[in-house]
Amino acid sequence: MNSQDPRTLQLAERLAVVKARIIAAQALVAPSGAAASETGGPTLIVVTKFHPGADVLRLRSLGVADVGENRDQEAAAKSLEVAAAGAAPLRWHFIGQLQKNKAKSVAAYAHSVQSIDRDSLITALANAMARERDFSVRDPLECFIQVDLSEAYADLGNGAGSDAPSLGRGGAAPSDVLKLAEQIAGSPHLRLAGVMAVAPLGQAPAPAFELLAAISARLVAEHPNARGISAGMSHDLEAAMAVGATHLRVGSDILGPRPVVL
Ligand SMILES: *Cc1c(COP(=O)(O)O)cnc(C)c1O
């Protein structure tokens, strides 16, 4: 992709703005003045859903190595298109609701699945990865347990049995996280990476992210390597970094608005 192409320039500019926000937020998290580059900083996953494979190639030419997708059909096609174009290898992160019957397809291209919310999906992914690893040299699939954080807003009348509209954005109940973690840790084809969440719409994100950090601490107490916290999107990455997010998933602030789905 030509670096003078207007779309590439636009993506480069927006990527630079997001990276500057991350560095500014990092300075608040690590007030010793350690630069993001010294402490590693969070992994930026650029969410390319609804945008074409050509944009993934442009981002790759700008140094982006992690991309996120939320629909298998779209992600499978794009990952093939990008590989065929001879781009440097990318890590594809699956961040959307996933049906068991798509596990085999996702296992073929995904580096991580961040939206694990039930035991039957873990079984399907473990079986799919076992088959993948019969045929090719692959690391275990990185697994994040997606957590529903609506209970952080229980005082808004969103508790169990209430008639209030649900604030949930998908995911397992916090009380199910350790059980799902055991199951993931029990498969040699999966690697328990940590937790993931989306903050409720229309609410301040801090209570949700604080709950997520507490759930992460409980998880890490039993699984010391599962330190991942995937949280923070275009509008709330600073709030997620304030609680120690290790993975940010940023889409529209880099790629622009997503096309309207008909
Ligand atoms: C779309 C999506 C994102 C990116 O959201 P933006 O607001 O566009 O940054 C992050 N996480 C998940 C789970 C998503 O579906």
The ligand as a Tripos MOL2 file, in Angstrom:
@<TRIPOS>MOLECULE
LIG
   15    15     1     0     0
SMALL
NO_CHARGES

@<TRIPOS>ATOM
      1 C1        -16.6120   -2.7200   17.9840 C.3       1 LIG1
      2 C2        -15.9750   -3.1390   19.2390 C.ar      1 LIG1
      3 C3        -14.9150   -2.4000   19.7970 C.ar      1 LIG1
      4 C4        -14.3980   -1.0890   19.2010 C.3       1 LIG1
      5 O1        -15.2960   -0.0840   19.5000 O.3       1 LIG1
      6 P1        -15.0200    1.4520   19.0800 P.3       1 LIG1
      7 O2        -15.9850    2.2000   19.9090 O.co2     1 LIG1
      8 O3        -15.2940    1.5430   17.6230 O.co2     1 LIG1
      9 O4        -13.6250    1.7610   19.4170 O.co2     1 LIG1
     10 C5        -14.3230   -2.8860   20.9500 C.ar      1 LIG1
     11 N1        -14.7550   -4.0180   21.5300 N.ar      1 LIG1
     12 C6        -15.7640   -4.7550   21.0530 C.ar      1 LIG1
     13 C7        -16.1850   -5.9980   21.7540 C.3       1 LIG1
     14 C8        -16.4110   -4.3360   19.8880 C.ar      1 LIG1
     15 O5        -17.4260   -5.0650   19.4060 O.3       1 LIG1
@<TRIPOS>BOND
     1     1     2 1
     2     2     3 ar
     3     2    14 ar
     4     3     4 1
     5     3    10 ar
     6     4     5 1
     7     5     6 1
     8     6     7 2
     9     6     8 1
    10     6     9 1
    11    10    11 ar
    12    11    12 ar
    13    12    13 1
    14    12    14 ar
    15    14    15 1
@<TRIPOS>SUBSTRUCTURE
     1 LIG1         1 GROUP 0 **** ****
